[in-house]
Amino acid sequence: MSSSGAERGRRRPLVVIMSGAGISTDSGIPDYRGPNGLWRRDPEAEKLVTYEYYMSDPEIRRRAWRMRRDGPALRARPNAAHEAVVRLERSGTPVRVITQNVDGLHQLAGMPDRKVLELHGSARSAQCTRCKARSSMAAALERVDGGDPDPACEVCGGILKSATVMFGEGLDPAVLGEAVALTKACEVFIAVGTSLQVHPAAALAGLAADHGARLIIVNAEPTPYDDRADELVREPIGTALPALLDRIAAP
């Protein structure tokens, strides 16, 4: 075999991992749409992350700030599934993460920020709805703790929100475009902990299959794309994903 042929034989496939809420439940962050999800238990809670309600109702904003302060997302730590993704990346396998989550746990686990696409933004930053200035969420929550229940932008006085994509807002076209490009280029696409019901993100699974990628779905509940999958994994993510990724990382 020629050196170029040997190199091709050793070449590792580009793996794209699209993660949803299910990958973070072991970190203490509840999902939203599952059988025991937040939206099913408290339908009113959805208003706190709906742009129209948030912008028009100061009481909704005050409740949203309390939710950000008291919720588990900013105190959560990465779990075995996040750590397995990092191990795969450090094995020399080309890995990119497309996440629907806003918790930042992939980066906290050690994934380079440039290799993580946050489709729905980040709960670890705050952003002005008027001038788009950003600050840390920690700094905004210090103001809430200091007695300001609905802190305004310190640059222009506009309404402040988390730097996440709320219901009623569109995804960042640049981020979505990069996600589409990665999906078309990858050879393995793993959808983990996502119901694959929220579009346009959900459509990436079908797009990967259309472009010849091996589609693997790791999720407790059935998804609309199960019939397109080359492999379905129903076991708990905290053990199933590490086993799967360690198998992919093996020479």
HUHUFEN-V581201 format. One record per residue. N is the residue number from 1. PSI is psi in whole degrees, 0 to 359 (none if undefined). Layout:
# HUHUFEN-V581201
n/psi
N/PSI
N/PSI
This chain:
# HUHUFEN-V581201
n/psi
1/137
2/164
3/323
4/322
5/320
6/322
7/319
8/323
9/329
10/348
11/133
12/146
13/150
14/123
15/124
16/128
17/116
18/116
19/143
20/191
21/329
22/336
23/341
24/359
25/327
26/347
27/3
28/12
29/114
30/151
31/177
32/326
33/356
34/180
35/327
36/24
37/160
38/319
39/331
40/325
41/326
42/82
43/331
44/335
45/334
46/333
47/331
48/340
49/26
50/122
51/314
52/313
53/316
54/317
55/334
56/347
57/107
58/327
59/323
60/318
61/318
62/318
63/322
64/319
65/323
66/321
67/318
68/319
69/318
70/347
71/168
72/346
73/315
74/346
75/351
76/154
77/153
78/151
79/188
80/329
81/315
82/318
83/327
84/324
85/318
86/319
87/319
88/316
89/321
90/350
91/351
92/357
93/131
94/120
95/136
96/141
97/129
98/114
99/140
100/354
101/157
102/11
103/347
104/15
105/332
106/316
107/321
108/329
109/340
110/2
111/132
112/138
113/325
114/346
115/8
116/123
117/118
118/96
119/324
120/19
121/197
122/132
123/356
124/0
125/156
126/152
127/140
128/135
129/346
130/300
131/353
132/10
133/143
134/150
135/174
136/146
137/325
138/319
139/321
140/320
141/334
142/323
143/322
144/313
145/333
146/359
147/5
148/102
149/345
150/72
151/137
152/165
153/132
154/351
155/311
156/356
157/6
158/174
159/132
160/144
161/172
162/154
163/49
164/161
165/111
166/163
167/134
168/352
169/153
170/156
171/155
172/119
173/325
174/318
175/316
176/320
177/319
178/322
179/318
180/316
181/316
182/319
183/319
184/332
185/340
186/159
187/339
188/129
189/118
190/116
191/118
192/126
193/28
194/139
195/347
196/43
197/346
198/115
199/151
200/354
201/319
202/326
203/345
204/327
205/313
206/323
207/319
208/314
209/320
210/330
211/17
212/6
213/152
214/120
215/121
216/127
217/122
218/102
219/141
220/325
221/155
222/152
223/163
224/348
225/11
226/325
227/349
228/350
229/143
230/336
231/133
232/133
233/121
234/353
235/163
236/135
237/322
238/335
239/323
240/317
241/314
242/319
243/317
244/312
245/326
246/326
247/318
248/325
249/338
250/142
251/none
